[in-house]
Amino acid sequence: MSDHVVIQWDQPKVSGVTLEARWYGHVVDPVKTIQYALVAQSIQGQWYACVWPKGRLSDGPEFYAKYASLWKAKAQLERWTRCHWRTIPLWKHPQDRRAY
């Protein structure tokens, strides 16, 4: 039995222009987490998926794989998330974050 987990996929904008070949993911249900996933398209046209369980760009990605389509890359990350969402840090409002 898998957990009910909802991922929100956001596309970044640069100077008001949406980057069509890049998607960032974070869990929004049952909890809200930090961004931990990336799906992006390479120059060659392949899609790749990366997971940083401690937050994007924290260390190295725990999971990295290439896929033929955006749909397949997102589907793999959704499967990974259903099993591991409890290990992803929760999102905190910037006022609640401690400076180190």
N, C-alpha and C positions, 0 to 999 in steps of 0.2 A: 504494500500500500504506500503510495507516495503522498507527500505533504502537498497541500494546496498552497502554491507560492506564485505570486504575481511579480513579474519583472517589468519595470518601466524602462523603455529604450529611448534615449535622448540623442539627438544629433547636435553636435557643437556648431556654433556660428563664428565666423571670422569676418569682422567688419560688416556684420549684418547679413552675410551670405552663409547659407546652410551648407555644411560639408556633406555631400550626398554619400560618400564612400566611408563614413565613419559613424559608429553607434556606440554609446556608452550605456551600461546597464547597472541598475540597482534594484533591490527588492523593495516593493512598496506594501506588500501584504503577505504575511501577517504582521511584519514589522517593517520599519523603514531603515535601510542600511546605507552605508557609503557606496560610492561607485566602485565596483570591483571587476567589471567585465568590459571588454572591448571587442567589437567586431569591426574589421576594416578591410578595405579592398586594396590589394597590391597593384603596382603598375602593370603587372602581367594579367590582371583581371581576376586572380584567385582571391577568395575571401579567407581571412584568418581570424581565429578566436583566441583571446587571451583571458586568463583569470588571475587576479591578484587577490587572494582571500583576505589579506590585511589592508587592502586599499590599493588603488591603481598606483603603479610605479613605486611601491614600497620597497620591494627587493627585486626579485625576478618573477616572472609569471610562473605560477604553479602548473598551469595548463596552457599549452600552445599547440594549435593544429590548423592545417589548411583545409579549405572546403571549396567545392565547385560553385556554391551559391550562398547568398546571404541567408536564405531560409534555413539551409542545413547548418550553418555556423551558429545561428541563433538557437536552433533546436537543440544542438549539443550543449550549449551553455545553459539552456533551460533544464535539461536533464541533470547536468552537474549541480545546478542550484537547488533542485528539489532534494538532493541528497545531502548537500553541504551548507544550506542557507544559515544554519545556526552558528556556523564558524565565522561568518562575515560580521565585522564590527557594525554596531548600530550608528545611524547618523546622529550627529549632535548639532544643535544650533550653534552658529559661530560665537555667540555670547557665552555659551556653556563650555567651550573648548579652552583647555589650559594651554598657555604658551610654554614651550620647553626650550 
